Each structure stands twice: as structure tokens, then as C-alpha cells.
């Protein structure tokens, strides 16, 4: 019951998986929550991109088993598609305000 974000790049002569965004998201979340080394990496879900396709929207949350961070908490990230750089980190409230229409309402506790 875990999720990893996977991005594939299609070139003229080959297709390959680019793990830069997944690694950046996991690293940021682990640093931010100060998780134990034995904790599983958080789940990273891609849920959209901006209109020109240059930024990817991600939801990052603790796993169900051996969680890194609060089991029901999450953050969202905006990453540059070209190189995986994290451009924005949004709280649950900010995520709801900006991306609430793209995500299940059950994510947002009131």
C-alpha cells in the first residue's frame, strides 16, 4: 500500500525513467518531518501539471505501515518537470485552497 511517483522521458532514440522528482520529494519530506531512518519513504502521488506542462503537482504523505511523519498529514509540492527542482511546498490548507478541486475531499479534515 505505497505509491512512488514515476516519470518517463521519451527521446528520439530512447525512453527512460527519470527519478529526480521522486527523490527530491522524498528527501524534502523526510527532512521536514525528521523521520526515523527505519521509517518507510513517504508516498508520492502525481495529481496534475500546469497548463504548459512545465510544472508537476505532487501530493506527499506518510505510508500506512512504518510511517515517516503523521499518518494522516500531507504536503503538496510543485516541481519543475525539466529537472525535478522543488519550486513550492504547500501545507494541507494551501493545497485545499489551490488544488482542492483536483483531489478527493476526504483528504481535507475540517
C-alpha positions as a Markdown table, in Angstrom:
| # | Residue | x | y | z |
|---|---|---|---|---|
| 1 | Unk | 0.0 | 0.0 | 0.0 |
| 2 | Unk | 2.6 | 2.5 | -1.1 |
| 3 | Unk | 3.0 | 4.8 | -4.0 |
| 4 | Unk | 6.0 | 6.1 | -5.9 |
| 5 | Unk | 5.9 | 8.8 | -8.5 |
| 6 | Unk | 7.3 | 7.6 | -11.8 |
| 7 | Unk | 8.2 | 10.0 | -14.7 |
| 8 | Unk | 9.3 | 8.6 | -18.1 |
| 9 | Unk | 11.0 | 10.8 | -20.6 |
| 10 | Unk | 10.6 | 10.0 | -24.3 |
| 11 | Unk | 13.6 | 10.9 | -26.5 |
| 12 | Unk | 14.3 | 10.4 | -30.2 |
| 13 | Unk | 16.3 | 7.3 | -29.6 |
| 14 | Unk | 15.3 | 6.0 | -26.1 |
| 15 | Unk | 12.8 | 6.2 | -23.3 |
| 16 | Unk | 14.0 | 6.3 | -19.7 |
| 17 | Unk | 12.7 | 6.7 | -16.2 |
| 18 | Unk | 13.7 | 10.0 | -14.5 |
| 19 | Unk | 13.8 | 9.6 | -10.7 |
| 20 | Unk | 14.8 | 13.1 | -9.9 |
| 21 | Unk | 11.4 | 14.4 | -8.9 |
| 22 | Unk | 10.6 | 11.4 | -6.7 |
| 23 | Unk | 13.9 | 11.6 | -5.0 |
| 24 | Unk | 13.6 | 15.4 | -4.4 |
| 25 | Unk | 10.1 | 14.9 | -2.9 |
| 26 | Unk | 11.1 | 12.1 | -0.6 |
| 27 | Unk | 14.2 | 13.9 | 0.6 |
| 28 | Unk | 12.3 | 17.1 | 1.3 |
| 29 | Unk | 9.5 | 15.3 | 3.2 |
| 30 | Unk | 12.0 | 13.2 | 5.3 |
| 31 | Unk | 14.0 | 16.3 | 6.3 |
| 32 | Unk | 10.9 | 18.3 | 7.0 |
| 33 | Unk | 9.3 | 15.6 | 9.3 |
| 34 | Unk | 12.6 | 14.4 | 10.8 |
| 35 | Unk | 11.7 | 10.8 | 10.3 |
| 36 | Unk | 13.5 | 7.8 | 11.7 |
| 37 | Unk | 15.8 | 6.1 | 9.3 |
| 38 | Unk | 13.8 | 2.9 | 9.6 |
| 39 | Unk | 10.6 | 4.6 | 8.5 |
| 40 | Unk | 9.4 | 3.9 | 5.0 |
| 41 | Unk | 9.7 | 6.6 | 2.4 |
| 42 | Unk | 6.5 | 8.7 | 2.1 |
| 43 | Unk | 4.0 | 8.0 | -0.7 |
| 44 | Unk | 4.4 | 10.4 | -3.6 |
| 45 | Unk | 1.4 | 10.9 | -5.9 |
| 46 | Unk | 1.4 | 12.9 | -9.1 |
| 47 | Unk | -2.0 | 14.6 | -9.5 |
| 48 | Unk | -1.6 | 17.2 | -12.2 |
| 49 | Unk | 0.6 | 19.7 | -14.0 |
| 50 | Unk | 0.3 | 23.3 | -15.0 |
| 51 | Unk | -1.2 | 24.4 | -18.3 |
| 52 | Unk | 2.1 | 24.5 | -20.2 |
| 53 | Unk | 3.4 | 21.2 | -18.7 |
| 54 | Unk | 6.5 | 22.7 | -17.2 |
| 55 | Unk | 5.5 | 22.1 | -13.5 |
| 56 | Unk | 4.2 | 18.9 | -11.9 |
| 57 | Unk | 1.9 | 18.8 | -8.9 |
| 58 | Unk | 2.6 | 16.2 | -6.2 |
| 59 | Unk | 1.0 | 15.0 | -3.0 |
| 60 | Unk | 3.3 | 13.6 | -0.4 |
| 61 | Unk | 2.1 | 11.7 | 2.6 |
| 62 | Unk | 3.2 | 9.1 | 5.2 |
| 63 | Unk | 2.7 | 5.5 | 4.4 |
| 64 | Unk | 0.2 | 3.3 | 6.3 |
| 65 | Unk | 3.0 | 1.0 | 7.6 |
| 66 | Unk | 6.1 | 2.3 | 9.3 |
| 67 | Unk | 5.2 | 5.9 | 8.6 |
| 68 | Unk | 7.6 | 8.8 | 8.1 |
| 69 | Unk | 5.6 | 11.6 | 9.7 |
| 70 | Unk | 2.0 | 11.9 | 10.8 |
| 71 | Unk | -0.2 | 9.1 | 9.3 |
| 72 | Unk | -2.9 | 11.4 | 8.1 |
| 73 | Unk | -0.9 | 14.5 | 7.3 |
| 74 | Unk | 0.4 | 15.5 | 3.9 |
| 75 | Unk | 2.0 | 18.3 | 1.9 |
| 76 | Unk | 1.9 | 19.1 | -1.7 |
| 77 | Unk | 4.7 | 20.2 | -3.9 |
| 78 | Unk | 5.2 | 21.9 | -7.2 |
| 79 | Unk | 8.2 | 20.7 | -9.1 |
| 80 | Unk | 9.9 | 21.8 | -12.3 |
| 81 | Unk | 9.3 | 19.0 | -14.8 |
| 82 | Unk | 12.6 | 19.5 | -16.6 |
| 83 | Unk | 15.0 | 18.9 | -13.7 |
| 84 | Unk | 12.9 | 17.9 | -10.6 |
| 85 | Unk | 13.6 | 21.1 | -8.6 |
| 86 | Unk | 11.0 | 21.7 | -5.9 |
| 87 | Unk | 9.6 | 25.2 | -6.6 |
| 88 | Unk | 6.8 | 25.3 | -4.0 |
| 89 | Unk | 5.8 | 23.5 | -0.8 |
| 90 | Unk | 2.2 | 23.8 | 0.3 |
| 91 | Unk | 0.5 | 22.9 | 3.6 |
| 92 | Unk | -2.7 | 21.0 | 3.7 |
| 93 | Unk | -4.7 | 24.3 | 3.9 |
| 94 | Unk | -2.8 | 25.8 | 1.0 |
| 95 | Unk | -3.3 | 22.6 | -1.0 |
| 96 | Unk | -7.0 | 22.6 | -0.4 |
| 97 | Unk | -7.2 | 26.3 | -1.5 |
| 98 | Unk | -5.2 | 25.8 | -4.6 |
| 99 | Unk | -5.8 | 22.2 | -5.7 |
| 100 | Unk | -8.9 | 21.1 | -3.7 |
| 101 | Unk | -10.9 | 20.6 | -6.9 |
| 102 | Unk | -8.3 | 18.1 | -8.2 |
| 103 | Unk | -8.1 | 15.9 | -5.0 |
| 104 | Unk | -10.6 | 13.8 | -3.0 |
| 105 | Unk | -12.4 | 15.9 | -0.5 |
| 106 | Unk | -11.8 | 13.2 | 2.2 |
| 107 | Unk | -8.1 | 14.4 | 2.3 |
| 108 | Unk | -9.2 | 17.6 | 3.9 |
| 109 | Unk | -10.3 | 17.5 | 7.5 |
| 110 | Unk | -12.1 | 20.4 | 8.9 |
